[in-house]
Amino acid sequence: MFQGHDIACDRGERRIFSGLDFQIAPGQALVLRGPNGCGKTSLLRMAATLLKTAAGQLTWDGADIAEDPEEHRARLHYVAHQDAVKSALTVRENIATWSKIRGSADARIDTAMAAFGIAHLADTPAQYLSAGQHRRAALARLIASPATLWLLDEPTVSLDADGTACLQQAIMDHRADKGMVMAATHIELGLDDVEILQLKPQ
């Protein structure tokens, strides 16, 4: 169980939100909603241990994630606005890099490319990809190197309808395998039985 208890976020001298509580159990998805500037990205960065909470506590099975941030990072994927795809590497090389970091089997690389419809681009340098293909390559890491918790910040950016469908299927398969998802998105992902966390600027 991943939980937030009375979480607050400051940006400069301004408090963005406070008193925020949530929980995500195995197989669950939590969708963050709210206007620009309400703190959705900040909350995801806190969940990834990239930003400290101004107050409150984030816990994994009751243990504060701040006590061992490296252990927490090992159980998650954070896909942000910047997709971390290296332009000089091919699609396969990019995905293989993420896979090796996690110690995953090479066989998952082909599965990951197929899941996001980019197998035909395996040997194409990322610099020649369209924005949507770039995003698909970034999202393929979710399949290539498994992690329990997916933190997704506007994951459908640049995706067409087919790419969005690939992401929907990946999320459904992940949840069916007891994975957890926390996503900030303005687009309806078409997922069943999701929890909505509405953030409101103070």
N, C-alpha and C positions, 0 to 999 in steps of 0.2 A: 504494500500500500504506500502510495506517495501522497503526502499531505502537506498543506499549508495552514499555518495557525496564526491568525491575527497579523498577517503580512502587511507591511507598509513600505512605500517606495518614495524616495526623495530624488528630485532632479534639480541640482543646484540648490537654491534656497527654497524651492517649492515642493510641497508634498503632493505627489501625484495621486496616490490612493492609500488607504489605511484600513485596518480591520478586515482584511481579506482572508477568507477561509475556503479551502477546497480539498477534495480528496479524489484520487484516481486509483481504482482497484484493477487487478488483472482483467484484461478484456474490455476495459472501459475507455471511452474517449471524452475528453473535456474540450469544448470549443470556447475560445475567448472572443467576446464580442464587445464592441464599443467604438466610439468615435476616435479619430486620429488624436494622438497625444494623451490618451487615457491610461497608457502604461502596459499595453498588451505585450509589446516587444520586451519591455523591462522585466515583466513577470517571467517571460520565457528565459531571459538571460539569467535571472535569479535561479530559476529551476535548473539551469545548466551550470551553475556556480560561477558564472562570468560577471555577476553583479551581486553585491551584498544587499541584503534586506536592511531597510532603515529600522525596522522593528519586526518582531514575530520570528517564526521558526519554520523551516522546511525540513520534513522528516521522511525517511524511508524505513518502513517497518518500525517506526517509533524512534529511530536514531537520527540525530541532527546531521544533515548532509555536510554541514560545515566542519564536522569533526574529521571527516576523511573525504575531501572533495575529489581526490583522484579515484577513489573507489566508486563514487557516484558517477563521475564522468565515464567510467568504463561500462556503465550500464545504460548509457543513453546515446542518442544521435540528436544533434541540433542542426537543423537546416534553416539558415537565416536568409536574409535578402541577398547577401553576398554568398554565392554558391561554392566558392573555393575550388572551382574547376580550373586546372592549369592549362593555359592555352597551347603550350608547346607539347603537351602530352596527347596521345590519342585517347579516344573514349575508353578503350580497354585499359590503357595504362593508368588513367585517372581512377577508374573503379578498382583496379588491382592494387593501387596504392592504399586506398581506404581499406580494402580487404586485408592486406598484409598488416596494417596497423592493428587490426583486431585479431589477427591470427586465424582468419577464416579460410575455408577451403577454396582453392582456385575454381572449383566446379561451380561455385555460387556466382562467379562473374558472368558467365553466359546466362544463367538464370535471371540475374539482375537486369542485364541488357534486354532480354526478351520481355521481362515484366513491364518495361517502359518503352518497348517498341523501338529500340535503338541498336539492335543486333547488327543491322546492315551498316552501321556507322562505326563499328568496332575499331577499325584501323584509320579512322579519320581524325586528324589533329583537331583539338577542341576549338582552335581559333577559326575554323571554317564552319562551325555549327551555327545554326540560327539561335535566337534567344530561347525559343521553346525547346530545341534539342539540347541546348546548354542546361536548361532546367531539368530535363529528363535525366541527363547524365548525373547531375547533382543528386537527384532523388534516388537514383539507382543504388547509391551507397546503403540505403535502408535495407535493401535485399541482399547485397553482396556481403555485408558485415553485420550480422544480427545484433540488435540491442533491445533491451526490454522496453525502454521508454523512448518514444519519438517526440521531440519538441520541434514543431513545424511553424515557421513564421511566414504567413501568406504563401503557402506552398504551391498554389495554383498560378502564381505570377508567370506570365508568358506562355502558359500552357493552353493548347487548343482543347476542343471538346474530347478528342481521343486521349490526349495526355492527361486530362483531368480524370477520365474514366480509368486509366491505368493507375493513377494515384488512389482513387476510390477503392479499387480492387486490392491494392497493396495494403491499404489500411484495414480493410475487412479481413484479409488473410492474417494480418498481424494481430488483430483483436481476437480472431478465432484461435490463435495460438497463445492466448493469454497475455499478449502484449498490451502496452498502455500508450495512449496518444494524448498529447496536449497541443492544440493547434489554434493559432490566431488567423482568422480568415474572414473576409467580407463576403465570400461566395459560399453558397449552400453546397456542401460536399455530398449531399444525398446519402448520408450515413444514418443508419437506424440506431435508435436508443443512445443518443449522445446527451451528455450534460452540457448546459450552457452556463458560462460564467460571464455575467454582464459587468463590465468595468465602466465606472462613471467618473469623469474628472472632478476633482474637488475644487 
